[in-house]
Amino acid sequence: MQVRSLEVDFADVGPHWSEYIDFAQRMNATSTVPSYVEPYLAKVLARARKQLGGKSPELNRDISVFVQQEMEHCRQHDAFNQMLIRAYPEIVPHLERYGADYERFLRTKSLQFNAAYAEGFESMIGLTSPASWNSMAAFWAKSDPRVAALWTWHLAEEHEHREVMFNVYHALFGKGVRSYLYRIYGFFYAAIHIMGHSRRVGKLLLEADRRKMGEEAWQRRAKPQLQRGKAPLRETLGRLANLLSPSYNPATRQPLPGVEEILVQKIIRAPTANRP
C-alpha cells in the first residue's frame, strides 16, 4: 500500500459531465458520501488505534496509509462537490444532516458499532464497485474523462486497502459468533444509511434538472436512461452471499480490470479533454 496523488482540474466540469444525465447525477450524489464518511473513518481508526496500542506494528502501518489514502479521496471529492453545491444549493441541508449523523455515531455509539459500520462501508464498496466499473462501462465511455479518472483512482485504492478495516475490526473484537453477527449488522446499517443518503440527494438533483430543463427536454435527454440502472443492481446482488458468509475475507477479492495498472503509479494524471 502507498499514498498516491491525483492531478486533476475540475474547474470547468459541470453537473452534466456525461451524455447520460441521470448517470452523472447518480454518481454526483455518490460523490457527496466521501466528503463525510472518509473523515469519520479516520476518527474511528484513531480510537481503534488507541485501543490496539502497539500490539500490531504492521496493522498500525496499514492504518496510517489507509487514513492518508482516504483523506486524499475526501480532498478530491470536496473539490468536485463544490461544483454541485454551487449548482444545486438545495442539497446543502441534506449534506449537513448526513454529516451530523457521523458526529452522532461518534458521540453516542460504541467503538464496536463504529468499527462495524466502517467495515460495512468498506465491504459495500467491494460489493458495488464491480458494477460501477464493468456494467457502467458504456456510460463512462461517453463521460468527461476527468470524472472517470477520479472514480477509477478512488476505486483502485479502495481495492488496495480492502483488508484494513476488516483486520482492525477482528483485531478489536475477535472472530466469534457475536463478532460475526455484529459485522453483518454493521454492513446492513451502513448500506441502508449510505444508499439512503445517495438516493435522496440523487432524487433532488434529478428533480431540479427536470424543473430547469422542462418536461420535453427531460423526456428526451434524461428520463429514457433511468431504467438502465437496474443491471448493476442485479450484478451486485450476485456477490452478496460471499460477503455474508462467516468465512468471508476481503483478501480473496480479485482486482477489477485496470486496477493493477493504476496501483503501480505514484501520481495519477487525469486527462484534460472534456468529452461530452
C-alpha positions as CSV (number, residue, x, y, z in Angstrom):
1,M,0.0,0.0,0.0
2,Q,1.1,3.5,-0.7
3,V,-0.3,7.0,-0.8
4,R,-0.9,8.5,-4.3
5,S,-2.0,11.8,-5.6
6,L,-4.4,12.6,-8.3
7,E,-3.6,15.6,-10.6
8,V,-6.9,16.8,-12.0
9,D,-8.6,20.1,-12.7
10,F,-12.4,20.2,-12.1
11,A,-12.6,24.0,-12.8
12,D,-14.8,23.7,-15.9
13,V,-16.6,20.4,-15.1
14,G,-20.3,20.8,-14.8
15,P,-23.0,18.6,-13.3
16,H,-23.9,17.0,-16.7
17,W,-20.4,15.7,-17.3
18,S,-21.8,12.6,-19.0
19,E,-24.1,12.3,-22.0
20,Y,-26.3,10.2,-19.7
21,I,-27.6,12.9,-17.4
22,D,-29.2,10.5,-14.9
23,F,-26.0,8.5,-14.6
24,A,-24.0,11.7,-13.9
25,Q,-26.4,12.8,-11.3
26,R,-26.4,9.5,-9.5
27,M,-22.6,9.5,-9.4
28,N,-22.7,13.1,-8.3
29,A,-24.9,12.1,-5.4
30,T,-22.5,9.3,-4.6
31,S,-19.6,11.7,-4.6
32,T,-21.0,13.5,-1.6
33,V,-20.5,10.4,0.5
34,P,-16.7,10.5,0.7
35,S,-16.7,14.1,2.0
36,Y,-18.3,12.9,5.2
37,V,-17.6,9.2,5.6
38,E,-13.8,9.4,5.0
39,P,-13.1,11.8,7.9
40,Y,-15.4,9.6,10.0
41,L,-13.3,6.6,9.2
42,A,-10.2,8.4,10.2
43,K,-11.8,9.3,13.6
44,V,-12.9,5.7,14.1
45,L,-9.4,4.4,13.3
46,A,-7.9,6.9,15.7
47,R,-10.0,5.4,18.5
48,A,-9.2,1.8,17.3
49,R,-5.5,2.5,17.2
50,K,-5.6,3.8,20.8
51,Q,-7.4,0.6,21.9
52,L,-5.0,-1.6,20.0
53,G,-1.9,0.1,21.3
54,G,1.3,-1.3,20.0
55,K,0.1,-4.8,19.6
56,S,0.5,-4.9,15.8
57,P,3.0,-2.7,14.1
58,E,2.1,-3.9,10.7
59,L,-1.6,-3.2,11.2
60,N,-0.7,0.2,12.6
61,R,1.3,0.9,9.4
62,D,-1.7,-0.2,7.3
63,I,-4.0,2.1,9.3
64,S,-1.7,5.1,8.6
65,V,-1.6,4.5,4.9
66,F,-5.4,3.8,4.8
67,V,-6.2,7.1,6.5
68,Q,-3.9,9.1,4.2
69,Q,-5.5,7.5,1.2
70,E,-9.0,8.2,2.4
71,M,-8.3,11.8,3.3
72,E,-6.9,12.3,-0.2
73,H,-10.1,10.9,-1.6
74,C,-12.0,13.3,0.6
75,R,-10.0,16.2,-0.6
76,Q,-10.6,15.5,-4.3
77,H,-14.3,14.8,-3.8
78,D,-14.6,18.0,-1.8
79,A,-13.1,19.9,-4.8
80,F,-15.5,18.2,-7.2
81,N,-18.5,18.6,-4.9
82,Q,-18.1,22.4,-4.7
83,M,-19.4,22.5,-8.3
84,L,-22.5,20.6,-7.2
85,I,-23.2,22.9,-4.2
86,R,-22.9,26.0,-6.4
87,A,-25.3,24.5,-9.0
88,Y,-27.8,22.9,-6.5
89,P,-27.7,24.8,-3.2
90,E,-30.8,22.9,-2.1
91,I,-28.8,19.8,-1.3
92,V,-26.8,21.6,1.4
93,P,-29.3,20.8,4.3
94,H,-29.2,17.1,3.3
95,L,-25.4,17.1,3.3
96,E,-25.4,18.8,6.7
97,R,-27.8,16.2,8.2
98,Y,-25.7,13.4,6.7
99,G,-22.5,14.8,8.3
100,A,-24.3,15.3,11.6
101,D,-25.2,11.6,11.6
102,Y,-21.5,10.7,11.8
103,E,-20.9,13.1,14.6
104,R,-23.8,11.5,16.4
105,F,-22.4,8.0,15.8
106,L,-19.0,9.0,17.3
107,R,-20.6,10.7,20.2
108,T,-23.3,8.2,21.2
109,K,-22.3,4.8,19.7
110,S,-19.8,2.2,20.9
111,L,-16.4,1.6,19.3
112,Q,-17.8,-1.8,18.1
113,F,-20.7,-0.1,16.3
114,N,-18.4,2.5,14.6
115,A,-15.9,-0.2,13.6
116,A,-18.6,-2.4,12.3
117,Y,-20.2,0.5,10.3
118,A,-16.7,1.4,8.9
119,E,-16.0,-2.2,7.9
120,G,-19.6,-2.4,6.5
121,F,-18.8,0.7,4.3
122,E,-15.6,-0.9,3.0
123,S,-17.4,-4.1,2.3
124,M,-20.2,-2.2,0.5
125,I,-17.6,-0.6,-1.8
126,G,-16.3,-4.1,-2.7
127,L,-19.9,-5.2,-3.4
128,T,-20.9,-2.3,-5.6
129,S,-17.6,-1.2,-7.4
130,P,-17.6,-4.1,-9.9
131,A,-21.0,-2.8,-11.2
132,S,-19.7,0.8,-11.3
133,W,-16.6,-0.4,-13.1
134,N,-17.9,-3.0,-15.5
135,S,-21.7,-2.7,-16.1
136,M,-21.4,1.0,-16.5
137,A,-18.6,1.0,-19.0
138,A,-20.9,2.3,-21.7
139,F,-21.8,5.3,-19.5
140,W,-18.2,6.1,-18.6
141,A,-17.2,5.9,-22.3
142,K,-19.4,9.0,-23.0
143,S,-18.3,10.9,-19.9
144,D,-15.7,13.5,-19.1
145,P,-12.5,11.5,-18.6
146,R,-11.5,13.7,-15.6
147,V,-14.5,12.5,-13.6
148,A,-13.8,8.9,-14.8
149,A,-10.2,9.3,-13.5
150,L,-11.5,10.5,-10.1
151,W,-13.5,7.3,-9.7
152,T,-11.1,4.8,-11.2
153,W,-8.3,6.1,-8.9
154,H,-10.6,6.1,-5.9
155,L,-12.0,2.6,-6.5
156,A,-8.5,1.2,-7.3
157,E,-7.2,2.4,-3.8
158,E,-10.4,1.0,-2.2
159,H,-9.4,-2.3,-3.6
160,E,-5.8,-1.9,-2.4
161,H,-6.8,-1.2,1.2
162,R,-9.8,-3.6,1.2
163,E,-8.5,-5.6,4.2
164,V,-7.6,-2.9,6.6
165,M,-11.0,-2.2,8.3
166,F,-11.8,-5.9,8.3
167,N,-8.5,-6.7,10.1
168,V,-8.9,-3.8,12.5
169,Y,-12.5,-4.9,13.4
170,H,-11.4,-8.5,14.1
171,A,-8.3,-7.4,16.0
172,L,-10.5,-5.5,18.3
173,F,-13.5,-7.9,18.6
174,G,-12.3,-11.3,17.6
175,K,-13.9,-13.8,15.2
176,G,-16.6,-15.4,17.3
177,V,-20.3,-15.7,16.5
178,R,-21.2,-12.4,18.2
179,S,-18.4,-10.6,16.3
180,Y,-19.6,-12.1,13.0
181,L,-23.3,-11.2,13.6
182,Y,-22.3,-7.6,14.6
183,R,-20.2,-7.3,11.4
184,I,-23.3,-8.2,9.4
185,Y,-25.4,-5.7,11.4
186,G,-22.8,-3.1,10.7
187,F,-22.8,-3.9,7.0
188,F,-26.6,-3.5,6.6
189,Y,-26.7,-0.4,8.8
190,A,-24.0,1.3,6.7
191,A,-25.5,0.2,3.4
192,I,-29.0,1.4,4.3
193,H,-27.7,4.7,5.7
194,I,-25.3,5.5,2.9
195,M,-27.5,4.4,0.0
196,G,-30.5,6.2,1.5
197,H,-28.5,9.4,1.6
198,S,-27.2,8.9,-2.0
199,R,-30.7,8.2,-3.3
200,R,-32.2,11.3,-1.6
201,V,-29.6,13.6,-3.0
202,G,-29.8,12.0,-6.4
203,K,-33.5,12.5,-6.5
204,L,-33.1,16.1,-5.5
205,L,-30.6,16.7,-8.3
206,L,-32.8,15.0,-11.0
207,E,-35.9,16.8,-9.8
208,A,-34.0,20.1,-10.1
209,D,-32.9,19.2,-13.6
210,R,-36.5,18.4,-14.6
211,R,-37.7,21.8,-13.4
212,K,-34.8,23.6,-15.2
213,M,-34.9,21.6,-18.4
214,G,-38.7,21.4,-18.9
215,E,-40.6,18.3,-19.5
216,E,-39.9,17.9,-23.2
217,A,-36.1,18.1,-22.8
218,W,-36.3,15.9,-19.7
219,Q,-38.1,13.2,-21.6
220,R,-35.6,13.4,-24.4
221,R,-32.3,13.7,-22.5
222,A,-32.7,12.2,-19.1
223,K,-35.7,10.0,-18.3
224,P,-35.1,7.3,-21.0
225,Q,-31.8,6.3,-19.3
226,L,-33.2,5.9,-15.8
227,Q,-34.2,2.3,-16.2
228,R,-30.7,1.2,-17.2
229,G,-29.5,1.4,-13.6
230,K,-31.2,-1.9,-12.8
231,A,-28.5,-4.0,-14.5
232,P,-25.7,-3.1,-12.0
233,L,-28.1,-3.9,-9.1
234,R,-28.6,-7.4,-10.4
235,E,-24.8,-7.8,-10.7
236,T,-24.3,-6.5,-7.2
237,L,-26.8,-8.9,-5.6
238,G,-24.9,-11.9,-7.1
239,R,-21.9,-11.0,-4.8
240,L,-23.8,-10.6,-1.6
241,A,-23.7,-14.3,-0.5
242,N,-19.9,-14.3,-0.2
243,L,-19.9,-11.1,1.9
244,L,-22.5,-12.5,4.3
245,S,-20.6,-15.8,4.8
246,P,-18.8,-16.4,8.2
247,S,-15.7,-17.3,6.1
248,Y,-15.7,-14.0,4.2
249,N,-12.3,-12.4,3.8
250,P,-11.8,-9.4,1.5
251,A,-8.2,-10.5,0.8
252,T,-9.6,-13.0,-1.7
253,R,-11.4,-10.3,-3.7
254,Q,-9.9,-10.2,-7.2
255,P,-8.9,-6.8,-8.7
256,L,-11.0,-5.3,-11.4
257,P,-9.6,-4.8,-14.9
258,G,-7.1,-2.0,-15.0
259,V,-6.6,-1.7,-11.2
260,E,-3.1,-3.0,-11.1
261,E,-2.0,-0.5,-13.8
262,I,-3.3,2.3,-11.6
263,L,-1.7,1.0,-8.4
264,V,1.8,0.9,-9.7
265,Q,1.6,4.7,-10.2
266,K,2.6,7.3,-7.6
267,I,1.0,10.2,-9.3
268,I,-2.2,9.8,-11.4
269,R,-2.6,12.5,-14.1
270,A,-6.2,12.8,-15.3
271,P,-6.8,13.7,-18.9
272,T,-7.8,17.3,-19.6
273,A,-10.2,16.9,-22.5
274,N,-13.9,17.4,-21.8
275,R,-15.6,14.6,-23.7
276,P,-19.4,15.4,-23.6
